[in-house]
Amino acid sequence: MTPEDIRVVGYKKLETKNFSYWVTFLDNRKNSETLGRKGRKTFIKYLESLFGKLGERWQYHKDHNYCIVKFNQESDLLIFLLKFKRS
């Protein structure tokens, strides 16, 4: 998995107590790498290497077309955007 595999669509701050920084993105890996349980686990392991265990500082949610990562801290959001956002 590389930073080129993720395309950030948008990000926002919500007025929630926890996990208020949301990033919406597209997973641009090949279908064989993104589909199913293996694709989800690969992505989660990659983010765990950057931000720690799932559920402590960040959460992951997959919709039909988009993926959402929710962060507890603004600094984690900024790191994610610096690593993956392309102009």
C-alpha positions in Angstrom: 0.0 0.0 0.0 1.3 3.4 -1.0 0.1 7.0 -0.5 -0.9 7.0 -4.2 -3.6 4.4 -3.4 -5.6 6.9 -1.5 -7.4 10.0 -3.0 -8.8 12.4 -0.4 -12.2 13.7 -1.4 -12.9 16.0 1.6 -12.5 16.5 5.3 -14.5 18.3 8.0 -14.7 18.9 11.7 -17.9 17.9 13.4 -19.2 19.1 16.8 -18.9 15.7 18.5 -17.2 14.8 21.7 -15.0 12.1 20.2 -13.6 11.4 16.7 -14.7 14.8 15.4 -12.2 15.1 12.5 -13.5 13.2 9.5 -11.7 12.5 6.2 -13.5 11.1 3.2 -11.4 9.3 0.6 -11.4 6.8 -2.2 -9.4 3.7 -2.1 -7.7 3.4 -5.5 -6.1 0.0 -5.1 -6.9 -2.7 -7.6 -10.2 -4.5 -6.9 -8.4 -7.6 -5.9 -6.6 -5.7 -3.1 -9.6 -3.7 -1.9 -12.4 -6.3 -1.9 -13.4 -8.4 1.1 -12.0 -8.9 4.5 -8.3 -9.1 3.4 -8.5 -5.7 1.7 -10.0 -4.1 4.8 -7.4 -5.7 7.1 -4.5 -4.6 4.9 -5.8 -1.0 5.0 -6.3 -1.1 8.8 -2.8 -2.5 9.4 -1.4 0.2 7.3 -3.1 3.0 9.2 -2.2 1.3 12.5 1.4 1.6 11.6 0.9 5.4 11.3 -1.7 6.2 14.1 -1.7 3.3 16.5 -4.5 0.8 17.3 -7.9 1.1 15.8 -10.4 2.7 18.1 -7.9 4.5 20.3 -7.0 7.6 18.2 -8.9 6.8 15.0 -11.9 4.9 13.6 -12.5 3.5 10.1 -15.8 3.3 8.3 -16.5 2.0 4.7 -19.5 3.1 2.7 -20.4 1.7 -0.7 -18.2 4.1 -2.6 -16.2 6.0 0.0 -14.1 5.3 3.1 -14.1 7.5 6.1 -11.4 7.8 8.8 -12.4 9.6 12.0 -9.7 11.1 14.2 -9.7 12.1 17.8 -7.0 14.8 17.4 -6.5 17.5 14.8 -2.8 16.7 14.7 -3.6 13.2 13.4 -5.9 14.7 10.7 -3.1 17.0 9.6 -0.6 14.2 9.4 -3.1 12.1 7.3 -3.7 15.1 5.0 0.0 15.9 4.5 0.7 12.3 3.7 -2.2 11.6 1.3 -3.6 14.8 -0.1 -2.4 15.7 -3.6 -3.3 19.0 -5.2 
